[in-house]
Amino acid sequence: MRFPAALISLILLLAPQAASAQNEMPAVPLTPVEVAEDVDPPVYRSHAIAMHGTPKYGPDFAHFDYVNPDAPKGGQITQAVQGTFDSFNGLIPKGNPASTGSIESLLIGSADEPFTMYGLLAEEIIWPEDRSWVTFTLRPEARWHDGRPVTPEDVIFSLNLLKEEGRPFYRFYYGSIEKAEQTGERQVKFTFTEAGNRELPLIVGQMPILPKHYWEGRDFSEPTLESPLGSGPYRVKSFDPGRNVVLERVEDYWGRDLAVRRGTDNFDSMRFEYFRDDNAIRQALKAGVIDYREENQAKAWAVDYDIPAIREGWLVKETVEHERPAGMQAFIFNTRRDIFADPRVRQAIGLAFDFEWTNPALFFGQYERNESFFENSELGAREGPPQGQVLEVLEPYRGRVPDSVFGDVYDAPTTDGEGWPRENLLQALELLKAAGWEIRDQTLVDAETGRPFRFEILLFTPTFERIVLPMVRNLKRLGIDVRVRLVDQSTYINRLRSYDFDMISGGWGQSDSPGNEQREYWSTAAAGHEGSRNYAGIEDPVVDELIELVIQAPDRESLIARTRALDRVLLSGYYVIPAWHLSADRLIYWNKFSRPEVTPKNGTDLSYWWYDAEKAALLERREIREEIVEGAQEDSAGDEGVSNRTLGIAAALLLLAALGIWAALRKRPEGARMP
């Protein structure tokens, strides 16, 4: 799953069949209680639901620990976005959407737990122990921005609309929902096609909820620049298509006093300026056009911010450590292409990437190499052969997976860092020969057909050109013809959705609690479904079975073991060339904001920050002083210019006078005297 995880200890009440009596169930205590023997399966009810274990925050909690509940409201923050936008509907597979800040869900996650969800639009969650269904009770005060209440009809409508016309992701994500039905004035029940999928109640709780009365008269399937009606803390105030968007905080937002919202959404307005490239964004930041940036380029972080504003502390540059999983950033093979069908070919090409040279030469040594699809977490495969539960999970697949799965864990190839990975390329050449390729006239060709080995790396940002070109050079030494194609963002998105590429630089984010989203990343079903995130085109029955084991994991320990087993099998397929990761956020911002002292393990987030009027006043006085100094310098330069001009005119007049005297003396009659 893309969010945090952990399970709830809550209280039993009554059988799921007795829906009419559910409204009378008492509140859930904070400690586990014995389950009544006459209820099967037992039913639980709570303000929150966790994947495994118990929730951190009880039903009467006041706010999350990582926010400042007394944070002042006010001010504006301006951020930059690279690219453009042509729609405010980000739920469909069309257009380049901009955020509206208005769409909410039934539940909301915490940032300091692996995966626990708390009530947002819903005030209560009811579910049986086998999680074969879940019921949500909506808050009576939940309102759309037009003042109308959020209803069960809206929830059911949203599910159907997203599955029918939304991004393909939703069809995968909600594919296990058998039906949704209203079971009370403010209750809606979801019944699932499978029991034991612990994540399903939580991911249903994350579903974007849309207003039925608004969308019934509009075409949801098409991009729109009409800001859709929502219920969230922000809405669109103004925009210039493709250039900027301004969101304003909704003053009468219905959920402003909820514990899950206290201390968040503190800016009166948030402005987003759109730029074509990162260099323009950095210059805009230095000039004060934007206020905040998360720097994503190591070189820029190292050399582009050596300016007086940084040294004097007016522009803050800091690294904020985090413990969130890094997932897998990589160069991804499209195995739907014939030339990448053989894993030996993919392994060979991976040997041409020289990270030991790239990291110091291009990244100033800031990164670590990825060696897992669940990097920077306890979920990734560990050193040595599989042991314990991991081995138990993998043992039934012996003979159906490469032998390497049962050996030492994957280690990314290394070099001496000199930029000429000769030994790696020799190894790559042997792999290519074993896969049926040979070199003829310095060109790698299919030994049977004579077809040259060539492919294209598709990019949409110039930043990556300098990274891939050294790898292209190394591949050329193997006789491989590699082209780098740089396209605009819209073209890139469309080609990505239709898998019209050979190789891309991309990746998959992960959370502390992987689950149903793994189907969209790696499953056979997703590989053939245009628009899914199975970019590599993985079609492996073993991977499919391991995904289901991960989803069905009954506790945290088994989830970790099963995910590590999945990681080993994915790594053995060489579907990607692992790239790099950083266990910190690199932030640059003008010193007029504050944030809570506590940083959750997932890292900081602007939704917890606030505009600090005192800091802003100091910054403004500094700017005024600089303007005065600059003005004085200009005046001084102007006065000096006037003086220089005056002296010049005087000198010219003296010169003319001297010339006149000299001329008069020359015309004087010989022997004449000066009077």
C-alpha positions as CSV (number, residue, x, y, z in Angstrom):
1,M,0.0,0.0,0.0
2,R,1.2,3.6,-0.6
3,F,0.5,4.7,3.0
4,P,1.5,3.8,6.6
5,A,0.5,0.5,8.4
6,A,-0.4,-1.2,11.8
7,L,-3.6,-3.0,13.1
8,I,-6.3,-2.0,15.5
9,S,-7.1,-3.4,18.9
10,L,-10.7,-2.6,19.2
11,I,-13.9,-4.1,20.6
12,L,-16.3,-6.6,19.5
13,L,-20.0,-5.8,19.4
14,L,-22.2,-7.8,17.2
15,A,-22.6,-10.0,14.2
16,P,-22.3,-8.4,10.8
17,Q,-25.7,-9.6,9.8
18,A,-27.3,-7.3,12.4
19,A,-26.8,-4.1,10.5
20,S,-29.8,-2.5,12.0
21,A,-28.3,-2.6,15.5
22,Q,-24.9,-1.4,14.7
23,N,-25.7,2.2,15.6
24,E,-26.1,1.1,19.2
25,M,-22.6,-0.3,19.6
26,P,-20.5,1.3,22.4
27,A,-17.3,3.2,21.8
28,V,-14.1,1.1,21.5
29,P,-11.7,1.0,24.5
30,L,-8.0,1.6,24.0
31,T,-7.1,-1.9,25.2
32,P,-7.9,-5.3,23.7
33,V,-10.9,-7.1,25.1
34,E,-12.0,-10.7,24.9
35,V,-14.1,-11.7,21.9
36,A,-17.6,-13.0,22.8
37,E,-17.8,-16.7,22.0
38,D,-21.2,-16.5,20.4
39,V,-20.1,-14.0,17.7
40,D,-18.4,-15.5,14.6
41,P,-16.6,-13.8,13.1
42,P,-16.2,-11.1,15.8
43,V,-17.0,-7.6,14.8
44,Y,-15.0,-4.5,15.7
45,R,-15.9,-0.8,15.8
46,S,-13.6,2.2,16.1
47,H,-12.5,5.7,15.2
48,A,-9.5,4.2,13.4
49,I,-8.3,1.0,11.8
50,A,-4.7,-0.3,11.4
51,M,-3.2,-2.8,9.1
52,H,-1.4,-4.8,11.9
53,G,-1.1,-4.2,15.6
54,T,-3.0,-1.3,17.4
55,P,-3.4,2.3,16.5
56,K,-1.2,4.9,18.3
57,Y,-3.9,7.4,18.9
58,G,-7.0,6.7,20.9
59,P,-10.6,7.9,20.2
60,D,-10.2,11.0,22.3
61,F,-6.8,12.1,20.9
62,A,-6.5,15.9,20.4
63,H,-4.0,16.0,17.5
64,F,-1.1,14.1,15.9
65,D,2.2,14.4,17.8
66,Y,4.1,15.8,14.8
67,V,1.9,18.9,14.4
68,N,1.7,22.2,16.3
69,P,-1.9,22.4,17.4
70,D,-1.5,26.1,18.0
71,A,0.0,26.9,14.7
72,P,-1.2,30.3,13.5
73,K,-3.3,30.5,10.3
74,G,-2.3,33.1,7.7
75,G,0.1,34.1,5.0
76,Q,1.0,32.6,1.6
77,I,3.5,30.2,0.4
78,T,4.6,30.0,-3.3
79,Q,6.0,26.8,-4.7
80,A,7.2,25.8,-8.2
81,V,6.0,23.0,-10.4
82,Q,8.0,21.8,-13.4
83,G,5.8,21.4,-16.5
84,T,2.4,22.6,-17.2
85,F,-1.3,21.8,-16.6
86,D,-4.5,21.7,-18.6
87,S,-6.9,20.2,-16.1
88,F,-8.1,20.1,-12.5
89,N,-9.3,16.5,-12.8
90,G,-6.4,14.3,-11.7
91,L,-8.5,11.1,-11.3
92,I,-8.7,10.3,-15.0
93,P,-6.0,9.0,-17.5
94,K,-6.1,12.2,-19.6
95,G,-4.5,15.6,-19.3
96,N,-1.8,17.1,-17.1
97,P,-3.7,17.9,-13.8
98,A,-3.1,20.6,-11.2
99,S,-4.1,20.0,-7.6
100,T,-7.3,21.6,-6.3
101,G,-6.8,20.7,-2.6
102,S,-10.5,20.0,-2.3
103,I,-10.9,16.2,-2.6
104,E,-11.1,14.2,0.7
105,S,-11.5,10.6,1.6
106,L,-13.3,8.6,4.3
107,L,-10.1,8.1,6.3
108,I,-6.8,9.8,6.6
109,G,-3.4,8.3,7.5
110,S,-0.9,9.3,10.2
111,A,2.7,10.0,9.3
112,D,4.2,8.3,12.4
113,E,2.8,4.8,12.0
114,P,3.4,2.1,9.4
115,F,-0.2,2.0,8.2
116,T,-3.1,3.3,10.4
117,M,-6.1,5.2,9.1
118,Y,-8.3,7.6,11.2
119,G,-11.7,8.9,10.4
120,L,-12.1,12.0,8.2
121,L,-15.4,12.1,6.4
122,A,-16.2,9.0,8.4
123,E,-16.5,9.2,12.1
124,E,-16.7,5.4,12.7
125,I,-15.5,2.2,11.1
126,I,-17.1,-1.2,11.6
127,W,-15.6,-4.5,10.3
128,P,-15.4,-8.2,11.1
129,E,-12.2,-10.0,12.1
130,D,-11.8,-11.6,8.7
131,R,-12.2,-8.1,7.0
132,S,-14.7,-9.5,4.5
133,W,-16.6,-6.2,4.7
134,V,-16.4,-2.8,6.2
135,T,-19.0,-0.2,7.1
136,F,-18.4,3.6,7.4
137,T,-20.6,6.0,9.3
138,L,-20.3,9.5,7.9
139,R,-19.9,12.6,10.1
140,P,-23.1,14.6,10.2
141,E,-21.2,17.8,9.9
142,A,-19.3,16.8,6.7
143,R,-20.1,19.3,3.9
144,W,-19.3,20.0,0.3
145,H,-18.1,23.6,-0.4
146,D,-21.6,24.5,-1.5
147,G,-23.0,23.6,1.9
148,R,-24.7,20.3,1.0
149,P,-24.0,17.3,3.2
150,V,-21.7,14.4,2.2
151,T,-24.0,11.3,1.8
152,P,-23.7,7.6,1.4
153,E,-25.0,8.1,-2.2
154,D,-21.9,10.3,-2.8
155,V,-19.6,7.5,-1.6
156,I,-21.3,4.8,-3.7
157,F,-21.4,7.1,-6.7
158,S,-17.6,7.8,-6.3
159,L,-16.7,4.1,-6.3
160,N,-18.7,3.4,-9.5
161,L,-17.4,6.5,-11.3
162,L,-13.7,5.8,-10.5
163,K,-13.9,2.2,-11.5
164,E,-15.7,3.0,-14.8
165,E,-14.0,6.2,-15.9
166,G,-11.1,6.8,-13.6
167,R,-7.5,5.9,-14.0
168,P,-6.8,2.2,-14.5
169,F,-5.2,2.2,-11.1
170,Y,-8.7,2.4,-9.5
171,R,-10.0,-0.7,-11.3
172,F,-7.1,-2.7,-9.9
173,Y,-7.3,-1.1,-6.5
174,Y,-11.0,-1.5,-6.0
175,G,-11.4,-4.7,-8.0
176,S,-12.0,-6.8,-4.9
177,I,-15.1,-4.8,-3.9
178,E,-18.1,-6.9,-4.7
179,K,-20.7,-4.3,-3.8
180,A,-21.4,-1.0,-2.0
181,E,-24.7,-0.3,-0.4
182,Q,-26.3,2.2,2.0
183,T,-27.2,0.5,5.3
184,G,-28.3,3.6,7.3
185,E,-29.0,7.3,7.1
186,R,-25.2,8.0,7.2
187,Q,-23.8,4.5,6.7
188,V,-22.4,2.8,3.7
189,K,-21.2,-0.8,3.6
190,F,-18.6,-2.4,1.3
191,T,-18.6,-6.1,0.8
192,F,-15.4,-7.8,-0.6
193,T,-15.0,-10.7,-2.9
194,E,-12.3,-12.1,-0.6
195,A,-11.8,-12.5,3.1
196,G,-8.5,-12.1,4.9
197,N,-7.3,-9.2,2.7
198,R,-6.4,-7.0,5.7
199,E,-5.8,-3.9,3.6
200,L,-9.1,-3.7,1.8
201,P,-11.0,-1.7,4.5
202,L,-8.1,0.8,4.7
203,I,-7.7,1.3,0.9
204,V,-11.5,1.8,0.6
205,G,-11.1,4.4,3.2
206,Q,-8.6,6.2,1.0
207,M,-11.0,6.5,-1.9
208,P,-11.5,10.0,-3.2
209,I,-15.1,11.0,-2.5
210,L,-16.9,13.0,-5.1
211,P,-20.2,14.9,-5.0
212,K,-22.9,13.1,-7.0
213,H,-25.0,16.2,-7.5
214,Y,-22.1,18.0,-9.1
215,W,-20.8,15.3,-11.4
216,E,-24.0,13.9,-12.7
217,G,-24.4,16.7,-15.1
218,R,-20.8,16.8,-16.3
219,D,-18.4,14.6,-18.3
220,F,-16.0,13.1,-15.7
221,S,-13.9,11.4,-18.3
222,E,-12.6,14.5,-19.9
223,P,-10.0,17.1,-18.6
224,T,-11.6,20.3,-17.3
225,L,-10.4,23.7,-16.2
226,E,-13.5,24.2,-14.1
227,S,-12.4,23.6,-10.5
228,P,-14.5,20.6,-9.3
229,L,-16.6,20.9,-6.2
230,G,-15.0,19.4,-3.2
231,S,-15.1,19.2,0.6
232,G,-11.4,19.8,1.6
233,P,-9.6,22.6,3.4
234,Y,-8.6,24.4,0.1
235,R,-10.2,25.3,-3.2
236,V,-9.0,27.1,-6.3
237,K,-9.1,30.8,-6.0
238,S,-7.6,31.8,-9.4
239,F,-5.5,30.4,-12.1
240,D,-3.8,31.1,-15.4
241,P,-3.8,28.0,-17.6
242,G,-0.4,26.4,-17.7
243,R,1.2,29.2,-15.7
244,N,-0.1,29.3,-12.1
245,V,-2.7,28.2,-9.7
246,V,-3.7,29.9,-6.4
247,L,-5.5,27.8,-3.7
248,E,-7.3,29.6,-0.9
249,R,-8.0,28.1,2.6
250,V,-11.8,27.6,3.1
251,E,-12.6,29.7,6.1
252,D,-15.7,27.8,7.0
253,Y,-14.2,24.4,6.2
254,W,-16.3,21.8,8.0
255,G,-13.4,19.7,9.4
256,R,-11.2,22.5,10.7
257,D,-11.7,21.4,14.4
258,L,-11.2,17.6,13.8
259,A,-8.2,16.1,15.7
260,V,-6.8,14.8,12.4
261,R,-6.8,18.3,10.9
262,R,-5.7,20.3,14.0
263,G,-2.4,22.0,13.3
264,T,-2.5,21.4,9.6
265,D,-3.4,23.4,6.5
266,N,-2.2,26.6,8.0
267,F,-1.6,28.9,5.0
268,D,-4.3,31.2,3.9
269,S,-3.2,30.7,0.3
270,M,-0.8,28.5,-1.6
271,R,0.4,29.6,-5.0
272,F,1.9,27.3,-7.6
273,E,4.0,28.7,-10.4
274,Y,4.8,26.5,-13.4
275,F,8.2,26.5,-15.0
276,R,9.7,24.6,-18.0
277,D,12.9,23.4,-16.3
278,D,14.7,23.2,-13.0
279,N,17.2,25.9,-13.7
280,A,14.5,28.5,-14.1
281,I,13.0,27.3,-10.8
282,R,16.3,27.7,-9.0
283,Q,16.7,31.2,-10.3
284,A,13.1,32.1,-9.3
285,L,13.8,30.8,-5.8
286,K,17.0,32.9,-5.4
287,A,15.1,35.9,-6.7
288,G,12.3,35.4,-4.2
289,V,9.7,34.6,-6.8
290,I,9.0,31.3,-5.1
291,D,9.4,30.5,-1.4
292,Y,10.2,26.8,-1.1
293,R,11.8,24.0,-3.1
294,E,12.7,20.4,-2.5
295,E,16.0,20.1,-4.4
296,N,16.2,16.9,-6.5
297,Q,19.5,17.4,-8.1
298,A,22.8,16.6,-6.3
299,K,24.9,18.9,-8.4
300,A,22.6,21.9,-7.8
301,W,22.5,21.2,-4.1
302,A,26.3,21.1,-4.0
303,V,27.2,24.2,-6.2
304,D,24.1,26.3,-7.1
305,Y,23.3,27.8,-3.7
306,D,26.5,29.5,-2.7
307,I,24.9,32.9,-2.5
308,P,24.9,35.6,0.2
309,A,21.2,35.0,1.2
310,I,22.2,31.4,2.1
311,R,25.3,32.4,4.0
312,E,23.4,35.1,6.0
313,G,20.5,32.7,6.8
314,W,17.8,34.6,5.0
315,L,17.4,31.6,2.6
316,V,17.6,28.4,4.6
317,K,19.3,25.3,3.1
318,E,18.8,22.2,5.2
319,T,18.8,18.4,5.0
320,V,15.9,16.7,6.9
321,E,16.5,13.1,7.6
322,H,13.6,10.6,7.2
323,E,13.0,6.8,7.5
324,R,10.4,6.3,4.8
325,P,11.0,3.5,2.3
326,A,12.7,4.7,-0.9
327,G,11.1,2.0,-3.2
328,M,13.0,1.5,-6.4
329,Q,14.3,4.3,-8.6
330,A,15.8,2.7,-11.7
331,F,16.3,2.5,-15.5
332,I,13.4,0.3,-16.4
333,F,13.4,-2.2,-19.3
334,N,10.2,-2.7,-21.2
335,T,10.2,-6.5,-21.5
336,R,7.4,-6.3,-24.0
337,R,10.2,-5.5,-26.5
338,D,11.8,-8.6,-28.0
339,I,15.3,-7.5,-27.4
340,F,14.7,-7.3,-23.6
341,A,12.9,-10.6,-23.3
342,D,16.0,-12.5,-22.1
343,P,17.0,-11.7,-18.5
344,R,20.7,-12.3,-19.5
345,V,20.5,-9.4,-21.9
346,R,19.0,-7.2,-19.2
347,Q,21.7,-8.2,-16.7
348,A,24.4,-7.5,-19.3
349,I,23.1,-4.0,-20.0
350,G,23.0,-3.3,-16.3
351,L,26.7,-3.9,-16.1
352,A,27.3,-0.9,-18.3
353,F,26.1,1.5,-15.6
354,D,29.1,2.7,-13.6
355,F,27.6,4.0,-10.3
356,E,31.0,4.2,-8.6
357,W,32.1,6.8,-11.2
358,T,28.7,8.5,-11.5
359,N,28.2,9.2,-7.8
360,P,31.3,11.3,-7.2
361,A,31.5,12.7,-10.7
362,L,27.9,13.8,-11.1
363,F,26.3,13.5,-7.7
364,F,29.1,14.8,-5.4
365,G,28.9,11.5,-3.5
366,Q,25.5,12.2,-2.1
367,Y,23.7,9.0,-3.0
368,E,23.6,5.3,-2.1
369,R,23.0,2.6,-4.7
370,N,19.6,0.8,-4.7
371,E,19.7,-2.9,-4.2
372,S,16.1,-3.6,-3.4
373,F,12.6,-2.8,-4.6
374,F,11.8,-1.9,-1.0
375,E,15.0,0.1,-0.4
376,N,15.6,1.9,2.9
377,S,13.2,-0.3,4.9
378,E,13.1,-3.5,6.8
379,L,11.0,-5.0,4.0
380,G,13.9,-5.4,1.6
381,A,15.8,-8.7,1.1
382,R,18.7,-9.2,3.6
383,E,22.2,-10.4,3.0
384,G,23.1,-14.0,2.5
385,P,20.7,-16.9,1.5
386,P,17.1,-16.7,2.6
387,Q,16.4,-18.0,6.1
388,G,13.5,-18.6,8.4
389,Q,10.1,-17.5,7.2
390,V,11.5,-16.1,4.0
391,L,12.9,-19.5,3.0
392,E,9.6,-21.2,4.0
393,V,7.8,-18.8,1.6
394,L,10.2,-19.4,-1.3
395,E,10.7,-23.2,-0.9
396,P,7.5,-24.2,-2.8
397,Y,8.9,-22.2,-5.8
398,R,12.2,-24.0,-6.1
399,G,12.7,-24.9,-9.7
400,R,10.2,-22.2,-10.9
401,V,12.6,-19.4,-10.0
402,P,16.3,-18.8,-10.7
403,D,18.7,-20.6,-8.4
404,S,20.1,-17.3,-7.4
405,V,16.9,-16.6,-5.4
406,F,18.2,-19.2,-2.9
407,G,21.8,-17.9,-2.9
408,D,23.3,-14.7,-1.7
409,V,21.0,-11.7,-2.0
410,Y,21.4,-9.4,-5.0
411,D,24.4,-7.1,-5.0
412,A,24.6,-4.4,-7.6
413,P,27.7,-4.6,-9.8
414,T,30.6,-2.4,-8.8
415,T,33.5,-0.9,-10.6
416,D,36.8,0.8,-9.6
417,G,35.2,4.2,-10.3
418,E,37.6,5.2,-13.1
419,G,34.9,5.5,-15.7
420,W,36.0,2.6,-17.8
421,P,34.3,-0.6,-16.4
422,R,36.3,-3.0,-18.5
423,E,35.8,-6.1,-16.4
424,N,32.1,-5.5,-16.2
425,L,31.8,-5.0,-20.0
426,L,33.7,-8.3,-20.6
427,Q,31.2,-10.0,-18.3
428,A,28.4,-8.4,-20.2
429,L,29.7,-9.5,-23.5
430,E,29.8,-13.2,-22.3
431,L,26.1,-12.8,-21.2
432,L,25.1,-11.4,-24.5
433,K,26.9,-14.2,-26.4
434,A,25.0,-16.8,-24.3
435,A,21.8,-15.0,-25.1
436,G,22.5,-15.3,-28.9
437,W,24.2,-12.0,-29.7
438,E,27.6,-11.5,-31.3
439,I,29.8,-8.7,-32.5
440,R,30.2,-8.2,-36.3
441,D,32.1,-5.2,-37.6
442,Q,32.0,-3.5,-34.2
443,T,28.2,-3.9,-34.0
444,L,26.3,-6.3,-31.8
445,V,23.8,-8.3,-33.8
446,D,21.5,-11.3,-33.5
447,A,23.6,-14.3,-34.3
448,E,20.8,-15.8,-36.4
449,T,19.1,-12.9,-38.1
450,G,21.9,-10.3,-38.2
451,R,19.6,-7.7,-36.6
452,P,21.5,-5.0,-34.9
453,F,21.0,-4.4,-31.2
454,R,19.6,-0.9,-30.8
455,F,17.2,0.8,-28.4
456,E,16.0,4.2,-27.2
457,I,16.1,5.7,-23.7
458,L,13.0,8.0,-23.3
459,L,13.4,11.1,-21.1
460,F,11.4,14.3,-20.5
461,T,14.0,16.3,-18.5
462,P,17.5,17.3,-19.7
463,T,18.8,16.6,-16.2
464,F,19.1,12.9,-16.9
465,E,20.9,13.3,-20.2
466,R,24.2,13.8,-18.5
467,I,23.6,10.7,-16.4
468,V,22.6,8.3,-19.2
469,L,25.2,9.4,-21.7
470,P,28.2,7.8,-19.9
471,M,26.2,4.5,-19.9
472,V,25.4,5.0,-23.6
473,R,29.1,5.4,-24.2
474,N,29.9,2.1,-22.4
475,L,27.1,0.3,-24.3
476,K,28.6,1.5,-27.5
477,R,31.8,-0.3,-26.6
478,L,29.7,-3.5,-26.6
479,G,28.4,-2.6,-30.1
480,I,25.0,-1.5,-28.9
481,D,23.4,1.5,-30.6
482,V,21.5,3.5,-28.0
483,R,19.6,6.7,-28.7
484,V,18.5,9.2,-26.1
485,R,15.1,10.8,-26.9
486,L,14.1,13.9,-25.0
487,V,10.4,14.8,-25.3
488,D,8.0,17.2,-23.7
489,Q,6.0,16.2,-20.6
490,S,2.7,15.5,-22.4
491,T,4.3,13.3,-25.0
492,Y,6.2,11.4,-22.3
493,I,3.0,10.8,-20.3
494,N,1.1,9.5,-23.3
495,R,4.0,7.2,-24.3
496,L,4.3,5.9,-20.8
497,R,0.6,5.1,-20.5
498,S,0.7,3.1,-23.8
499,Y,4.1,1.5,-23.0
500,D,5.6,3.1,-26.1
501,F,9.2,3.0,-24.9
502,D,12.3,0.8,-24.7
503,M,13.7,2.1,-21.5
504,I,12.8,4.9,-19.1
505,S,14.2,6.4,-15.9
506,G,11.4,5.9,-13.4
507,G,10.4,3.9,-10.3
508,W,7.9,2.8,-7.8
509,G,7.3,4.3,-4.4
510,Q,6.7,2.0,-1.5
511,S,5.4,2.4,2.1
512,D,6.0,0.5,5.3
513,S,3.0,-1.7,4.5
514,P,3.0,-3.0,0.9
515,G,-0.3,-4.5,-0.2
516,N,-2.8,-4.4,-3.0
517,E,-0.9,-1.8,-5.1
518,Q,1.7,-4.4,-5.8
519,R,-0.7,-6.0,-8.2
520,E,-0.6,-2.9,-10.3
521,Y,3.2,-2.7,-10.1
522,W,4.2,-6.3,-11.0
523,S,1.2,-8.6,-11.8
524,T,0.5,-10.3,-15.1
525,A,-2.9,-8.7,-15.3
526,A,-1.4,-5.2,-15.0
527,A,1.2,-6.0,-17.6
528,G,-1.5,-6.2,-20.3
529,H,-3.6,-3.3,-19.0
530,E,-2.6,0.0,-20.7
531,G,-2.0,2.8,-18.1
532,S,-1.0,0.5,-15.2
533,R,2.3,1.0,-13.4
534,N,3.7,-2.4,-14.5
535,Y,6.1,-0.4,-16.7
536,A,8.5,-3.4,-17.0
537,G,5.8,-5.7,-18.4
538,I,6.4,-8.4,-15.8
539,E,4.4,-11.6,-16.4
540,D,5.5,-14.2,-13.9
541,P,3.1,-16.6,-12.2
542,V,5.4,-16.8,-9.2
543,V,5.4,-13.1,-8.8
544,D,1.6,-13.1,-9.0
545,E,1.4,-15.7,-6.2
546,L,3.8,-13.8,-4.0
547,I,1.8,-10.6,-4.4
548,E,-1.2,-12.4,-3.1
549,L,0.7,-13.8,-0.2
550,V,1.9,-10.3,0.7
551,I,-1.7,-9.0,0.5
552,Q,-3.0,-11.9,2.7
553,A,-0.2,-11.5,5.4
554,P,-2.0,-12.0,8.7
555,D,0.6,-10.1,10.8
556,R,3.6,-7.8,10.6
557,E,6.2,-10.5,10.8
558,S,4.7,-12.5,8.0
559,L,4.3,-9.3,5.9
560,I,8.0,-8.6,6.2
561,A,9.0,-12.2,5.3
562,R,6.7,-12.4,2.3
563,T,7.8,-9.0,1.0
564,R,11.4,-10.0,1.3
565,A,10.6,-13.1,-0.7
566,L,8.9,-11.1,-3.4
567,D,11.9,-8.7,-3.5
568,R,14.3,-11.6,-4.1
569,V,12.3,-12.9,-7.0
570,L,11.9,-9.4,-8.6
571,L,15.6,-8.8,-8.3
572,S,16.4,-12.1,-9.9
573,G,14.5,-11.1,-13.0
574,Y,16.8,-8.1,-13.8
575,Y,13.8,-6.0,-14.8
576,V,15.6,-2.8,-14.0
577,I,19.0,-1.3,-13.6
578,P,18.9,-0.1,-10.0
579,A,19.7,3.6,-9.6
580,W,20.2,5.4,-6.3
581,H,18.4,6.9,-3.2
582,L,18.9,9.5,-0.5
583,S,17.5,9.0,3.0
584,A,16.8,12.7,3.5
585,D,14.9,15.6,2.0
586,R,16.9,18.6,0.7
587,L,15.0,21.7,1.4
588,I,15.6,25.4,0.4
589,Y,13.2,28.0,1.6
590,W,13.0,31.7,2.6
591,N,13.2,32.2,6.3
592,K,9.6,33.2,6.9
593,F,8.1,29.8,7.8
594,S,8.2,27.6,10.9
595,R,7.5,23.9,11.4
596,P,6.9,21.6,14.3
597,E,9.9,20.4,16.4
598,V,8.9,16.8,15.9
599,T,9.6,15.3,12.5
600,P,7.7,12.0,11.8
601,K,9.6,9.0,10.4
602,N,8.0,9.7,7.0
603,G,9.7,13.2,6.9
604,T,8.3,16.7,7.1
605,D,5.4,18.0,5.0
606,L,4.3,21.5,4.2
607,S,0.8,20.7,5.5
608,Y,2.4,21.0,9.0
609,W,4.2,24.3,8.4
610,W,3.0,27.8,9.0
611,Y,3.7,31.4,8.0
612,D,5.8,33.0,10.8
613,A,4.9,36.7,10.9
614,E,7.9,37.5,13.1
615,K,10.4,35.9,10.7
616,A,8.7,37.4,7.7
617,A,9.0,40.9,9.3
618,L,12.7,40.4,9.8
619,L,13.1,39.3,6.3
620,E,11.1,42.2,5.0
621,R,13.3,44.7,7.0
622,R,16.3,43.1,5.5
623,E,15.0,43.5,2.0
624,I,14.2,47.2,2.7
625,R,17.7,47.7,4.1
626,E,19.2,46.2,1.0
627,E,17.0,48.4,-1.3
628,I,18.2,51.5,0.7
629,V,21.8,50.5,0.4
630,E,21.5,49.7,-3.3
631,G,19.7,53.1,-3.8
632,A,22.4,54.9,-1.9
633,Q,25.0,53.2,-4.0
634,E,23.1,54.2,-7.2
635,D,22.8,57.8,-5.9
636,S,26.5,57.9,-5.1
637,A,27.3,56.6,-8.5
638,G,25.0,59.3,-9.9
639,D,26.7,62.1,-7.9
640,E,30.1,60.9,-9.0
641,G,28.9,60.9,-12.6
642,V,27.7,64.5,-12.2
643,S,31.0,65.6,-10.8
644,N,32.9,63.9,-13.5
645,R,30.8,65.6,-16.1
646,T,31.3,69.0,-14.5
647,L,35.1,68.5,-14.4
648,G,35.0,67.4,-18.0
649,I,33.1,70.5,-19.1
650,A,35.5,72.7,-17.2
651,A,38.5,71.0,-18.7
652,A,37.1,71.5,-22.2
653,L,36.4,75.2,-21.6
654,L,40.0,75.7,-20.4
655,L,41.3,73.8,-23.4
656,L,39.3,76.1,-25.7
657,A,40.5,79.2,-24.0
658,A,44.1,78.0,-24.3
659,L,43.6,77.4,-28.0
660,G,42.2,80.9,-28.4
661,I,45.2,82.5,-26.8
662,W,47.5,80.4,-28.8
663,A,45.8,81.4,-32.1
664,A,45.8,85.1,-31.1
665,L,49.6,85.0,-30.4
666,R,50.2,83.5,-33.8
667,K,48.4,86.3,-35.5
668,R,50.2,89.1,-33.5
669,P,52.5,91.3,-35.8
670,E,56.2,90.6,-35.3
671,G,57.7,92.8,-32.5
672,A,54.3,93.7,-31.1
673,R,53.9,93.4,-27.3
674,M,51.2,92.2,-25.2
675,P,49.3,95.0,-23.6
